[in-house]
Amino acid sequence: MESSAGRFETNARAALATPTLQAALAKLADGFPARRLEAAERLPEFEELRDAACAIKEHVLDHLDVYLETFERRVAANGGEVHWCRDAEEARRTILDICRRVDARTVTKSKTMIGEEIAINDYLERHGIRPVETDLGEYIIQLRREPPSHIIAPAIHLSLAQVAETFRGSHADLPPERKLNEPDALLAEARAKLRPDFLAADVGITGANMLIAETGGNVLVTNEGNADLTHTLPRVHIVIASIEKIVPTLEDATVILRVLARSATGQDITVYTSFCSGPRRPGDLDGPDEYHVILLDNGRARLLEGEFRDMLRCIRCGACLNHCPVYRAVGGHAYGWVYSGPMGAVLIPALIGMHEARHLPNASTLCGRCESVCPMRIPLPRMLRAWREQLHRERRGSFLARLGFSAWASVASRPGLYHAIMAPLIRALGNLAGAGRSFRRLPFLGGWTAARDFPAPEGETFMTLWAEAERKRKPYADLRVSCEGTPTDVKGARP
Amino acid sequence: MPAPPSSVSARPDRGASIDARGPPGSSTRGSPARARVGLFVTCLVDLMRPTVGFAAVKLLEEAGCAVAVPRAQTCCGQPAWNSGDSGNARKVARGLIAAFEPFDYVVAPSGSCAGMIRIHYPELFAGDAEWEPRARALAAKTHELISFLADVRGMTRVAARLPSSATYHDSCSGLRELGVKRQPRALLATVAGLELREGKEAETCCGFGGLFCVKYPDISAAITDVKTDDIAATGANLVLAGDMGCLMNIAGRLKRRGSGIAARHVAEVLAGMTDVPPIAGD
């Protein structure tokens, strides 16, 4: 997918000025966090499950090569095929080759973020193959030619009325006077539209919530059941997954499933949890003839070593988005690429490069709520800070800011000088404030005063006042603490 | 400009109740142990709101501590650290470590600055043979003021009185890095006449985020509006918090939006030092 992450500030301003988006985001922030909390509180072992899920992923990352190769052997034994793809281009070409070989015209798709990452829809269309998204949210944004704005709720940025308008525009064959003011009406219309495509599709493309090494299969979670129709009806099933999606066993998968839905939507489990085992075996009543797994690296192996490794534990639940004050303010599109929120701000620079994504790690208050809800305990604030370190090391920040920090540090590391400068400055600022006790505008602080008053200082600094107060204070009877701050115990011994 | 509050020069007046006999390991037989506390005022309190510093001294003395304020303190270095400039953060942090090493405890009226020392100093000096051990030692004895009073000194009530209604904002670092949550509420519940009202978004970030609020003012303001709307929805006429950064941001936005809700540091209220006007207030 093409990126607009470099225009984050502009994107964010536009998002803040879009009332429908703001209403949708307010609703999201009201719903998901409360439901997650209820789900977590219903399950006494939720915190232990988080630890267990984390440990599984850590173990996988320690032995990634072993499990991926085991998976490949199992897939082959089941009659399927694994395609190792280094980057998006290789993945796209591999998928197109398969589609062409089986003479595919229509490809149904259930939700895949990796599909977004490699922009497979555009690619297939350019080569004369019609991709059809079958997840309702993805279907809507495909009609609107928009990227998803949330990992698990791709059309969360839209109102009901906007969706109705989109359907009227795209489904021109249906009677224009039909009623579309209820979610059920929209769902029924999408379902009716999708049914023939499910039946006609030659290839079904799905993502994978997990790949299972011991079985050579994959797990898909949905709330609509569209994934089942996508992988069982067509002749060919293509799974697109990135390498860190692997888990050793079915049992491991169930541990992760138990934290996934609870963290994402607050459900105990999603409505559908599908286990795909590969191509149809002799005697099977249904299933595809061919089963292909596109195993995509796209920069992830590089993350195994180094400070962003923990990011590879991510299971794409979206909890960090749902709890992020910045995401709640600007929504997913502002981030400018496939992912968004805290996980996006960490992952996007790693996948598309820091130059393009330089705003994302900076656009965070580091409030830490993401880490506190992440089922995989990914230290997102620490990694955002690590990106900032890298930006600083590579001198990509503003020159003035660098200079400012150096000047500040020179003064702040000399307390005598610091207090001598600050005391009169603060006194002057306090005097300037007058009765209102705050400033509506201040030079050099335009960023602050753009949105809020700057509170006036009381006047004297604490250090000035304290020096006066100290002179009048009676010393402690049992011990002396000097004004300079060196404690000397009257009786000698220090603990 | 304010004179130093007179109560500070008085000896501890036992206005507050202490449960325990002071911290373990330093007790003197017969009387509560007097812990030697180095008060890290923090740069924002020093410059913007000295009253909070005096309130901290008063509360610490009520909790049986001997308080000193080393003059060799400035800032903890957090602005540089959060901007990826560890070099300059270290430069400032080394001075702070040296200034506070002699004390039994380092206490700061800020969850964010205490969190910087407690959680991030060991990261900042990781691998430095001389400074990492010193940073770790300092981190281990550094506390945010209110949690220090309640958890370490066993303070259970205060003598203050304030006929008002207040809502408490949980500052992010204090809450998530240091577990400051029930302590300020428990002590505020003992302030005579004060009614506490819980905001639905009490744990949501106020949008300050240090330099974030000047780098991304539009986003910051949108986040702050969620916060100030929530504060207003509680019907309280006072918002309290344990961090000057959050408070200046919240107070500044409230004022800009023409709200009459006042903002104060929680220590001012606990110490009964609410004679000074509220932050950004007339």
Interface residues (C-beta under 8 A of the other chain):
Chain A: E9 A12 R13 L16 A29 P325 V326 R328 A329 V330 N362 A363 S364 T365 L366 C367 G368 R369 E371 S372 R385 W387 R388 E389 Q390 L391 H392 R393 G397 A401 R402 F405 S406 W408 A409 S410 V411 A412 S413 P415 G416 Y418 H419 M422 I426 R427 G430 A435 G436 R437 S438 R440 L445 G447 W448 A450 A451 R452 D453 F454 P455 A456 P457 E458 G459 E460 T461 F462 M463 L465 W466 A467 E468 A469 E470 K472 R473 K474 Y476 D478 L479 V481 S482 C483 E484 G485 T486 P487 D489 P495
Chain B: M1 P2 A3 P4 V8 S9 R11 G25 S26 T28 R34 R36 G38 V41 C43 V45 D46 L47 M48 R49 P50 T51 G53 F54 A66 V67 A68 V69 P70 R71 A72 Q73 T74 C75 G77 P79 A80 W81 N82 S83 G84 D85 S86 N88 A89 K91 V92 R94 G95 A99 F100 P102 F103 D104 C172 S173 R176 E177 E203 T204 C205 G207 F208 G209 G210 F212 C213 V214 K215 Y216 P217 D218 I219 S220 A221 A222 I223 T224 V226 M248 N249 A251 G252 R253 K255 R256 V276 P277 I279 A280 G281 D282
